[in-house]
Amino acid sequence: MPALWIAHVTVTDEEAYGRYAKLAGPAIAKHGGQFIARAGRYVQLEGKERPRNVVARFDSVEAAEACYHSPDYQEALSHARGASERELLIVETSE
């Protein structure tokens, strides 16, 4: 079943987070992820507001999780740590 990688982010260091974004996009694409939404307009209805929201589609939960744990994504993530507050989850779709 396809899966969605959903990130909610507040950037606290634009320069460092820019390094993350430059590396993360290609890492996600390399692992089969396709961006559905990235930092677009949103309406916060409940919970903690995070101004940057990203959704990527993968072929499966396992593919998305493998991407997260891959060396190339972990290298990207090293720039986001300390440069953002974020939540990230993977959810299987009903397709």
Phi and psi in radians as a Rosetta constraint file:
Dihedral C 1 N 2 CA 2 C 2 CIRCULARHARMONIC -1.074 0.35
Dihedral N 2 CA 2 C 2 N 3 CIRCULARHARMONIC 2.775 0.35
Dihedral C 2 N 3 CA 3 C 3 CIRCULARHARMONIC -2.430 0.35
Dihedral N 3 CA 3 C 3 N 4 CIRCULARHARMONIC 2.668 0.35
Dihedral C 3 N 4 CA 4 C 4 CIRCULARHARMONIC -1.933 0.35
Dihedral N 4 CA 4 C 4 N 5 CIRCULARHARMONIC 2.369 0.35
Dihedral C 4 N 5 CA 5 C 5 CIRCULARHARMONIC -1.760 0.35
Dihedral N 5 CA 5 C 5 N 6 CIRCULARHARMONIC 2.055 0.35
Dihedral C 5 N 6 CA 6 C 6 CIRCULARHARMONIC -2.132 0.35
Dihedral N 6 CA 6 C 6 N 7 CIRCULARHARMONIC 2.103 0.35
Dihedral C 6 N 7 CA 7 C 7 CIRCULARHARMONIC -2.089 0.35
Dihedral N 7 CA 7 C 7 N 8 CIRCULARHARMONIC 2.390 0.35
Dihedral C 7 N 8 CA 8 C 8 CIRCULARHARMONIC -2.104 0.35
Dihedral N 8 CA 8 C 8 N 9 CIRCULARHARMONIC 2.141 0.35
Dihedral C 8 N 9 CA 9 C 9 CIRCULARHARMONIC -2.362 0.35
Dihedral N 9 CA 9 C 9 N 10 CIRCULARHARMONIC 2.432 0.35
Dihedral C 9 N 10 CA 10 C 10 CIRCULARHARMONIC -2.006 0.35
Dihedral N 10 CA 10 C 10 N 11 CIRCULARHARMONIC 2.052 0.35
Dihedral C 10 N 11 CA 11 C 11 CIRCULARHARMONIC -1.457 0.35
Dihedral N 11 CA 11 C 11 N 12 CIRCULARHARMONIC 2.270 0.35
Dihedral C 11 N 12 CA 12 C 12 CIRCULARHARMONIC -1.949 0.35
Dihedral N 12 CA 12 C 12 N 13 CIRCULARHARMONIC -0.241 0.35
Dihedral C 12 N 13 CA 13 C 13 CIRCULARHARMONIC -2.475 0.35
Dihedral N 13 CA 13 C 13 N 14 CIRCULARHARMONIC 1.704 0.35
Dihedral C 13 N 14 CA 14 C 14 CIRCULARHARMONIC -1.033 0.35
Dihedral N 14 CA 14 C 14 N 15 CIRCULARHARMONIC -0.715 0.35
Dihedral C 14 N 15 CA 15 C 15 CIRCULARHARMONIC -1.129 0.35
Dihedral N 15 CA 15 C 15 N 16 CIRCULARHARMONIC -0.883 0.35
Dihedral C 15 N 16 CA 16 C 16 CIRCULARHARMONIC -1.141 0.35
Dihedral N 16 CA 16 C 16 N 17 CIRCULARHARMONIC -0.699 0.35
Dihedral C 16 N 17 CA 17 C 17 CIRCULARHARMONIC -1.178 0.35
Dihedral N 17 CA 17 C 17 N 18 CIRCULARHARMONIC -0.539 0.35
Dihedral C 17 N 18 CA 18 C 18 CIRCULARHARMONIC -1.068 0.35
Dihedral N 18 CA 18 C 18 N 19 CIRCULARHARMONIC -0.657 0.35
Dihedral C 18 N 19 CA 19 C 19 CIRCULARHARMONIC -1.137 0.35
Dihedral N 19 CA 19 C 19 N 20 CIRCULARHARMONIC -0.703 0.35
Dihedral C 19 N 20 CA 20 C 20 CIRCULARHARMONIC -1.021 0.35
Dihedral N 20 CA 20 C 20 N 21 CIRCULARHARMONIC -0.909 0.35
Dihedral C 20 N 21 CA 21 C 21 CIRCULARHARMONIC -1.057 0.35
Dihedral N 21 CA 21 C 21 N 22 CIRCULARHARMONIC -0.661 0.35
Dihedral C 21 N 22 CA 22 C 22 CIRCULARHARMONIC -1.097 0.35
Dihedral N 22 CA 22 C 22 N 23 CIRCULARHARMONIC -0.619 0.35
Dihedral C 22 N 23 CA 23 C 23 CIRCULARHARMONIC -1.593 0.35
Dihedral N 23 CA 23 C 23 N 24 CIRCULARHARMONIC -0.565 0.35
Dihedral C 23 N 24 CA 24 C 24 CIRCULARHARMONIC -1.188 0.35
Dihedral N 24 CA 24 C 24 N 25 CIRCULARHARMONIC -0.751 0.35
Dihedral C 24 N 25 CA 25 C 25 CIRCULARHARMONIC -0.961 0.35
Dihedral N 25 CA 25 C 25 N 26 CIRCULARHARMONIC -0.926 0.35
Dihedral C 25 N 26 CA 26 C 26 CIRCULARHARMONIC -1.109 0.35
Dihedral N 26 CA 26 C 26 N 27 CIRCULARHARMONIC -0.622 0.35
Dihedral C 26 N 27 CA 27 C 27 CIRCULARHARMONIC -1.120 0.35
Dihedral N 27 CA 27 C 27 N 28 CIRCULARHARMONIC -0.754 0.35
Dihedral C 27 N 28 CA 28 C 28 CIRCULARHARMONIC -1.134 0.35
Dihedral N 28 CA 28 C 28 N 29 CIRCULARHARMONIC -0.786 0.35
Dihedral C 28 N 29 CA 29 C 29 CIRCULARHARMONIC -1.091 0.35
Dihedral N 29 CA 29 C 29 N 30 CIRCULARHARMONIC -0.698 0.35
Dihedral C 29 N 30 CA 30 C 30 CIRCULARHARMONIC -1.033 0.35
Dihedral N 30 CA 30 C 30 N 31 CIRCULARHARMONIC -0.519 0.35
Dihedral C 30 N 31 CA 31 C 31 CIRCULARHARMONIC -1.722 0.35
Dihedral N 31 CA 31 C 31 N 32 CIRCULARHARMONIC 0.279 0.35
Dihedral C 31 N 32 CA 32 C 32 CIRCULARHARMONIC 1.568 0.35
Dihedral N 32 CA 32 C 32 N 33 CIRCULARHARMONIC 0.063 0.35
Dihedral C 32 N 33 CA 33 C 33 CIRCULARHARMONIC -1.339 0.35
Dihedral N 33 CA 33 C 33 N 34 CIRCULARHARMONIC 2.447 0.35
Dihedral C 33 N 34 CA 34 C 34 CIRCULARHARMONIC -2.175 0.35
Dihedral N 34 CA 34 C 34 N 35 CIRCULARHARMONIC 2.218 0.35
Dihedral C 34 N 35 CA 35 C 35 CIRCULARHARMONIC -1.241 0.35
Dihedral N 35 CA 35 C 35 N 36 CIRCULARHARMONIC 2.305 0.35
Dihedral C 35 N 36 CA 36 C 36 CIRCULARHARMONIC -1.782 0.35
Dihedral N 36 CA 36 C 36 N 37 CIRCULARHARMONIC -0.701 0.35
Dihedral C 36 N 37 CA 37 C 37 CIRCULARHARMONIC -2.528 0.35
Dihedral N 37 CA 37 C 37 N 38 CIRCULARHARMONIC 2.444 0.35
Dihedral C 37 N 38 CA 38 C 38 CIRCULARHARMONIC -2.629 0.35
Dihedral N 38 CA 38 C 38 N 39 CIRCULARHARMONIC 1.817 0.35
Dihedral C 38 N 39 CA 39 C 39 CIRCULARHARMONIC 1.063 0.35
Dihedral N 39 CA 39 C 39 N 40 CIRCULARHARMONIC 0.545 0.35
Dihedral C 39 N 40 CA 40 C 40 CIRCULARHARMONIC -1.508 0.35
Dihedral N 40 CA 40 C 40 N 41 CIRCULARHARMONIC -3.098 0.35
Dihedral C 40 N 41 CA 41 C 41 CIRCULARHARMONIC -1.084 0.35
Dihedral N 41 CA 41 C 41 N 42 CIRCULARHARMONIC 2.465 0.35
Dihedral C 41 N 42 CA 42 C 42 CIRCULARHARMONIC -2.575 0.35
Dihedral N 42 CA 42 C 42 N 43 CIRCULARHARMONIC 2.874 0.35
Dihedral C 42 N 43 CA 43 C 43 CIRCULARHARMONIC -2.225 0.35
Dihedral N 43 CA 43 C 43 N 44 CIRCULARHARMONIC 2.081 0.35
Dihedral C 43 N 44 CA 44 C 44 CIRCULARHARMONIC -1.510 0.35
Dihedral N 44 CA 44 C 44 N 45 CIRCULARHARMONIC 2.041 0.35
Dihedral C 44 N 45 CA 45 C 45 CIRCULARHARMONIC -1.797 0.35
Dihedral N 45 CA 45 C 45 N 46 CIRCULARHARMONIC -0.592 0.35
Dihedral C 45 N 46 CA 46 C 46 CIRCULARHARMONIC -2.565 0.35
Dihedral N 46 CA 46 C 46 N 47 CIRCULARHARMONIC 2.807 0.35
Dihedral C 46 N 47 CA 47 C 47 CIRCULARHARMONIC 1.359 0.35
Dihedral N 47 CA 47 C 47 N 48 CIRCULARHARMONIC -3.045 0.35
Dihedral C 47 N 48 CA 48 C 48 CIRCULARHARMONIC -1.288 0.35
Dihedral N 48 CA 48 C 48 N 49 CIRCULARHARMONIC 2.232 0.35
Dihedral C 48 N 49 CA 49 C 49 CIRCULARHARMONIC -1.305 0.35
Dihedral N 49 CA 49 C 49 N 50 CIRCULARHARMONIC 2.286 0.35
Dihedral C 49 N 50 CA 50 C 50 CIRCULARHARMONIC -2.219 0.35
Dihedral N 50 CA 50 C 50 N 51 CIRCULARHARMONIC 2.102 0.35
Dihedral C 50 N 51 CA 51 C 51 CIRCULARHARMONIC -1.253 0.35
Dihedral N 51 CA 51 C 51 N 52 CIRCULARHARMONIC -0.231 0.35
Dihedral C 51 N 52 CA 52 C 52 CIRCULARHARMONIC -2.044 0.35
Dihedral N 52 CA 52 C 52 N 53 CIRCULARHARMONIC 2.137 0.35
Dihedral C 52 N 53 CA 53 C 53 CIRCULARHARMONIC -2.245 0.35
Dihedral N 53 CA 53 C 53 N 54 CIRCULARHARMONIC 2.294 0.35
Dihedral C 53 N 54 CA 54 C 54 CIRCULARHARMONIC -2.274 0.35
Dihedral N 54 CA 54 C 54 N 55 CIRCULARHARMONIC 2.356 0.35
Dihedral C 54 N 55 CA 55 C 55 CIRCULARHARMONIC -2.263 0.35
Dihedral N 55 CA 55 C 55 N 56 CIRCULARHARMONIC 2.234 0.35
Dihedral C 55 N 56 CA 56 C 56 CIRCULARHARMONIC -2.216 0.35
Dihedral N 56 CA 56 C 56 N 57 CIRCULARHARMONIC 2.534 0.35
Dihedral C 56 N 57 CA 57 C 57 CIRCULARHARMONIC -1.810 0.35
Dihedral N 57 CA 57 C 57 N 58 CIRCULARHARMONIC 2.335 0.35
Dihedral C 57 N 58 CA 58 C 58 CIRCULARHARMONIC -2.135 0.35
Dihedral N 58 CA 58 C 58 N 59 CIRCULARHARMONIC 2.878 0.35
Dihedral C 58 N 59 CA 59 C 59 CIRCULARHARMONIC -1.182 0.35
Dihedral N 59 CA 59 C 59 N 60 CIRCULARHARMONIC -0.450 0.35
Dihedral C 59 N 60 CA 60 C 60 CIRCULARHARMONIC -2.828 0.35
Dihedral N 60 CA 60 C 60 N 61 CIRCULARHARMONIC 2.902 0.35
Dihedral C 60 N 61 CA 61 C 61 CIRCULARHARMONIC -1.039 0.35
Dihedral N 61 CA 61 C 61 N 62 CIRCULARHARMONIC -0.738 0.35
Dihedral C 61 N 62 CA 62 C 62 CIRCULARHARMONIC -1.093 0.35
Dihedral N 62 CA 62 C 62 N 63 CIRCULARHARMONIC -0.688 0.35
Dihedral C 62 N 63 CA 63 C 63 CIRCULARHARMONIC -1.144 0.35
Dihedral N 63 CA 63 C 63 N 64 CIRCULARHARMONIC -0.734 0.35
Dihedral C 63 N 64 CA 64 C 64 CIRCULARHARMONIC -1.149 0.35
Dihedral N 64 CA 64 C 64 N 65 CIRCULARHARMONIC -0.729 0.35
Dihedral C 64 N 65 CA 65 C 65 CIRCULARHARMONIC -1.177 0.35
Dihedral N 65 CA 65 C 65 N 66 CIRCULARHARMONIC -0.679 0.35
Dihedral C 65 N 66 CA 66 C 66 CIRCULARHARMONIC -1.086 0.35
Dihedral N 66 CA 66 C 66 N 67 CIRCULARHARMONIC -0.678 0.35
Dihedral C 66 N 67 CA 67 C 67 CIRCULARHARMONIC -1.047 0.35
Dihedral N 67 CA 67 C 67 N 68 CIRCULARHARMONIC -0.853 0.35
Dihedral C 67 N 68 CA 68 C 68 CIRCULARHARMONIC -0.985 0.35
Dihedral N 68 CA 68 C 68 N 69 CIRCULARHARMONIC -0.744 0.35
Dihedral C 68 N 69 CA 69 C 69 CIRCULARHARMONIC -1.498 0.35
Dihedral N 69 CA 69 C 69 N 70 CIRCULARHARMONIC -0.054 0.35
Dihedral C 69 N 70 CA 70 C 70 CIRCULARHARMONIC -1.201 0.35
Dihedral N 70 CA 70 C 70 N 71 CIRCULARHARMONIC 2.632 0.35
Dihedral C 70 N 71 CA 71 C 71 CIRCULARHARMONIC -1.008 0.35
Dihedral N 71 CA 71 C 71 N 72 CIRCULARHARMONIC -0.672 0.35
Dihedral C 71 N 72 CA 72 C 72 CIRCULARHARMONIC -1.193 0.35
Dihedral N 72 CA 72 C 72 N 73 CIRCULARHARMONIC -0.703 0.35
Dihedral C 72 N 73 CA 73 C 73 CIRCULARHARMONIC -1.256 0.35
Dihedral N 73 CA 73 C 73 N 74 CIRCULARHARMONIC -0.658 0.35
Dihedral C 73 N 74 CA 74 C 74 CIRCULARHARMONIC -1.104 0.35
Dihedral N 74 CA 74 C 74 N 75 CIRCULARHARMONIC -0.609 0.35
Dihedral C 74 N 75 CA 75 C 75 CIRCULARHARMONIC -1.087 0.35
Dihedral N 75 CA 75 C 75 N 76 CIRCULARHARMONIC -0.791 0.35
Dihedral C 75 N 76 CA 76 C 76 CIRCULARHARMONIC -1.055 0.35
Dihedral N 76 CA 76 C 76 N 77 CIRCULARHARMONIC -0.799 0.35
Dihedral C 76 N 77 CA 77 C 77 CIRCULARHARMONIC -1.075 0.35
Dihedral N 77 CA 77 C 77 N 78 CIRCULARHARMONIC -0.502 0.35
Dihedral C 77 N 78 CA 78 C 78 CIRCULARHARMONIC -1.043 0.35
Dihedral N 78 CA 78 C 78 N 79 CIRCULARHARMONIC -0.444 0.35
Dihedral C 78 N 79 CA 79 C 79 CIRCULARHARMONIC -1.452 0.35
Dihedral N 79 CA 79 C 79 N 80 CIRCULARHARMONIC -0.424 0.35
Dihedral C 79 N 80 CA 80 C 80 CIRCULARHARMONIC -1.422 0.35
Dihedral N 80 CA 80 C 80 N 81 CIRCULARHARMONIC -0.538 0.35
Dihedral C 80 N 81 CA 81 C 81 CIRCULARHARMONIC -1.127 0.35
Dihedral N 81 CA 81 C 81 N 82 CIRCULARHARMONIC 2.236 0.35
Dihedral C 81 N 82 CA 82 C 82 CIRCULARHARMONIC 1.463 0.35
Dihedral N 82 CA 82 C 82 N 83 CIRCULARHARMONIC -0.171 0.35
Dihedral C 82 N 83 CA 83 C 83 CIRCULARHARMONIC -1.988 0.35
Dihedral N 83 CA 83 C 83 N 84 CIRCULARHARMONIC 0.041 0.35
Dihedral C 83 N 84 CA 84 C 84 CIRCULARHARMONIC -2.844 0.35
Dihedral N 84 CA 84 C 84 N 85 CIRCULARHARMONIC 2.793 0.35
Dihedral C 84 N 85 CA 85 C 85 CIRCULARHARMONIC -1.955 0.35
Dihedral N 85 CA 85 C 85 N 86 CIRCULARHARMONIC 2.253 0.35
Dihedral C 85 N 86 CA 86 C 86 CIRCULARHARMONIC -2.655 0.35
Dihedral N 86 CA 86 C 86 N 87 CIRCULARHARMONIC 2.690 0.35
Dihedral C 86 N 87 CA 87 C 87 CIRCULARHARMONIC -2.146 0.35
Dihedral N 87 CA 87 C 87 N 88 CIRCULARHARMONIC 2.462 0.35
Dihedral C 87 N 88 CA 88 C 88 CIRCULARHARMONIC -2.434 0.35
Dihedral N 88 CA 88 C 88 N 89 CIRCULARHARMONIC 2.318 0.35
Dihedral C 88 N 89 CA 89 C 89 CIRCULARHARMONIC -2.471 0.35
Dihedral N 89 CA 89 C 89 N 90 CIRCULARHARMONIC 2.776 0.35
Dihedral C 89 N 90 CA 90 C 90 CIRCULARHARMONIC -2.104 0.35
Dihedral N 90 CA 90 C 90 N 91 CIRCULARHARMONIC 2.283 0.35
Dihedral C 90 N 91 CA 91 C 91 CIRCULARHARMONIC -2.302 0.35
Dihedral N 91 CA 91 C 91 N 92 CIRCULARHARMONIC 2.329 0.35
Dihedral C 91 N 92 CA 92 C 92 CIRCULARHARMONIC -1.271 0.35
Dihedral N 92 CA 92 C 92 N 93 CIRCULARHARMONIC 2.421 0.35
Dihedral C 92 N 93 CA 93 C 93 CIRCULARHARMONIC -1.545 0.35
Dihedral N 93 CA 93 C 93 N 94 CIRCULARHARMONIC 2.957 0.35
Dihedral C 93 N 94 CA 94 C 94 CIRCULARHARMONIC -1.691 0.35
Dihedral N 94 CA 94 C 94 N 95 CIRCULARHARMONIC 0.228 0.35
